[in-house]
Amino acid sequence: MQITVSGGSISTVTAIKYPNETNQSQTISAQVIPTYEQEAVSAQSADIKLVSGATETYTGFTGSLQDAINQAEQGGS
């Protein structure tokens, strides 16, 4: 997960690695990751809504996003 923080706010969220081992994983990821990225910027946190049928992607996305936010708050990379 890569986030950009500008002026103390999250300006972009980009999922760099995501489930894509199967055709189903690729389809789900392609549909929900852009939604999750937009919601994370709007929410300014990892507290976003789960898209039905994408639990594995949601769990990985929100966990990675929270880690990235924690690193940004601590001044890490």
C-alpha positions as CSV (number, residue, x, y, z in Angstrom):
1,M,0.0,0.0,0.0
2,Q,1.2,3.4,-0.9
3,I,-0.3,6.6,0.5
4,T,0.5,10.2,-0.2
5,V,0.0,12.7,2.6
6,S,-0.2,16.4,1.7
7,G,-0.9,19.1,4.3
8,G,-1.6,16.5,6.9
9,S,-4.3,14.8,4.9
10,I,-4.3,11.6,2.8
11,S,-4.4,12.7,-0.8
12,T,-3.9,9.4,-2.6
13,V,-4.1,5.7,-1.8
14,T,-2.7,3.1,-4.2
15,A,-2.8,-0.6,-3.7
16,I,0.5,-1.9,-5.1
17,K,-0.1,-5.6,-4.4
18,Y,-3.4,-7.3,-4.2
19,P,-5.0,-10.8,-4.6
20,N,-4.7,-11.9,-8.3
21,E,-3.9,-15.6,-8.1
22,T,-7.1,-16.7,-9.8
23,N,-9.4,-15.2,-12.3
24,Q,-12.0,-14.6,-9.6
25,S,-9.4,-12.8,-7.4
26,Q,-8.4,-10.6,-10.4
27,T,-12.1,-9.8,-11.2
28,I,-12.9,-8.9,-7.6
29,S,-9.8,-6.9,-7.1
30,A,-10.4,-4.9,-10.3
31,Q,-13.9,-4.1,-9.2
32,V,-13.4,-3.2,-5.5
33,I,-9.8,-1.8,-5.2
34,P,-10.6,1.5,-6.9
35,T,-13.7,1.9,-4.6
36,Y,-11.6,1.1,-1.5
37,E,-8.9,3.6,-2.6
38,Q,-11.5,6.4,-3.1
39,E,-13.3,5.6,0.2
40,A,-10.0,5.7,2.1
41,V,-9.2,9.2,0.8
42,S,-12.7,10.3,1.6
43,A,-12.6,8.8,5.1
44,Q,-9.0,9.8,5.8
45,S,-8.6,6.5,7.5
46,A,-8.8,2.7,7.1
47,D,-12.4,2.8,8.4
48,I,-14.1,2.0,5.1
49,K,-17.1,-0.1,4.1
50,L,-16.8,-3.7,3.1
51,V,-17.9,-4.5,-0.4
52,S,-19.9,-7.7,-0.3
53,G,-18.0,-10.7,-1.8
54,A,-14.6,-9.0,-1.3
55,T,-13.8,-9.9,2.3
56,E,-10.2,-11.2,1.6
57,T,-9.4,-8.0,-0.4
58,Y,-11.0,-5.8,2.2
59,T,-9.1,-7.4,5.1
60,G,-5.7,-7.1,3.3
61,F,-6.5,-3.6,2.0
62,T,-7.5,-2.1,5.3
63,G,-4.7,-3.8,7.3
64,S,-2.1,-2.6,4.8
65,L,-3.7,0.9,4.7
66,Q,-3.6,1.2,8.5
67,D,0.1,0.1,8.5
68,A,0.8,2.8,5.9
69,I,-1.0,5.4,7.9
70,N,0.8,4.5,11.1
71,Q,4.2,4.7,9.3
72,A,3.2,8.2,7.9
73,E,2.3,9.4,11.3
74,Q,5.6,8.2,12.7
75,G,7.5,9.8,9.9
76,G,8.5,6.5,8.3
77,S,8.5,5.4,4.7
